[in-house]
Amino acid sequence: MTNNDIFKKLRVALMLRDDQIEQILMLVDFRMSKGEIGNFFRNADHPKYVECGDQVLRNFLNGLVIHLRGTKENPKNPMDVIAVHKLEAKPKEFRENKIEQKEKTTTAQKKKFVAKKPIKKTEIVEKVQYKNGKNTKS
């Protein structure tokens, strides 16, 4: 597994965009442009493909620790940071449509529930007392 594969898997798992990766690298004073970062994620047979060096991956991992955990003076909860990435990963229109759909379905479900009349259930099987193989003497 190459450094590029590791970098790609981390990017997908943490739902990071190129501008977020650029900011993470700037946390450890390592400057790269979005174009240079994008070249790491291309296919190996692409003409602009660049191999990710050890220094780039090391600086990204060090910046990622600061980005997720924070510093000693200002600690963060990593799961909160990842939750923010999840929200940012979805398009704004998609999030608004989902909220509207949920509201519509809940009101429609309530109407359906109210419209239905309760059905009387008849017992098919008589009540049976099970002994489960235990001998009980009274």
N, C-alpha and C positions, 0 to 999 in steps of 0.2 A: 504494500500500500504506500503510495507516494504522499508527499506533503500536500499536493493538490487535492488528492482524494480526502484527506483528513480535513482540509480547509473547507471543501464542498460539503462534507457531511455535517460539520459544525454549523455552517451557514444555514443549511436546511433545517437542522434540528432546532436551532435557536431562532429561526425565522428572521434572519438579519438581511437587510438591504445593503447595497454597496456604500451608501452614505453613512449608515450606521457603523459599518466596518471601518470606514475612514475615521470616524470619530473615536472608535475604540483604539485604533492605532495611534491617534493623536494623544490619547491619555498617557502613553509611554514615550511621547516625543518622537514618534516614528511617522514621518509624513509620506503618504502615497496618494496619488490621484485616483478617482473612481475608475478611470480608464485602465490604469495599471492593475487595479484590483480585479476588474472585470476580465482581464486576460488570464488570470489564474483559473477561472471557472469555465473556460472554453474547452472544447474537445481537443484531444491530443493531436489530431490531424489538422486542426485549424491553423492557417498561416500566422495568426497573431497570438497563438498559444504561448504562454511563458511558464516555465517551471517555477514553482514556489520554493524559495530557498529556506534553509533552516532558520536564518535570521528573521525573515518575515513571519514565519509561523510562530517562532518563539516570542516575538514582540506582540503578535496578535493574541497569543494565549495569556501573556502577562497583562495586556490591556483588558482582556476579557474578564480576568479575575477582578480587576479594579472595577470594571463596568458592572459586574453582577453583584459582587460582595461589598463594594465600596472600600473606603480606607478605614484605618483604625479610628480616626477622629470622626468619620461620618459613615458608619456601617449601613448597609442596605440588606433587604431581604431578597435573595435571588429569585424566588418564585414571583414576587411582585414585578420585578423587572421583566421576566419572561411573559407574564400576563399582559404587560403593556405592549410587548412585541407582537403578541397574538392579535391584539386589537388593531394595531397599526398595520398588520399584514393584510387584513381584509379591506377591500375597497369601501369607501364611505357609503356609496349607494347601496352596496350589498348589506351593510349593517342596518341602514335605515329601512330597507325592504324587509329584512328579517323581523325587525321590531313591529312593523305594520302587519306582517303576516301573523305574528303571534297574537296581536291584539284581535285581529279578525277571527282567527280560529278559536280563541277563548270565548268570544261573544257568540260565535256560531255553535260551539259545543254547549254553552249554557242554554241556548234556545232549544237545541235538540234534547237535552236532558230534561228540560221542563215539559216539552211536548210529549214525551213518552209517558204512558200510563204504566203503573206497576202491574206486573203479571203475577197471578197466583201460581205458586209452584205446588205441585202435588207430589207427595212422597211416593216414590216407586218401591223403595225397599223398606220393610218394617224395621223398627228398632230392634237390634239384636244385642244381647249381652255377650261380650267376648271374655273368655276365661284365660286365654293366652297360655294354656298348659299349666297353670298354677292350681294346686289343690288347696282350696281354702276351706277350713272347717270352722263353723260357727258354734 
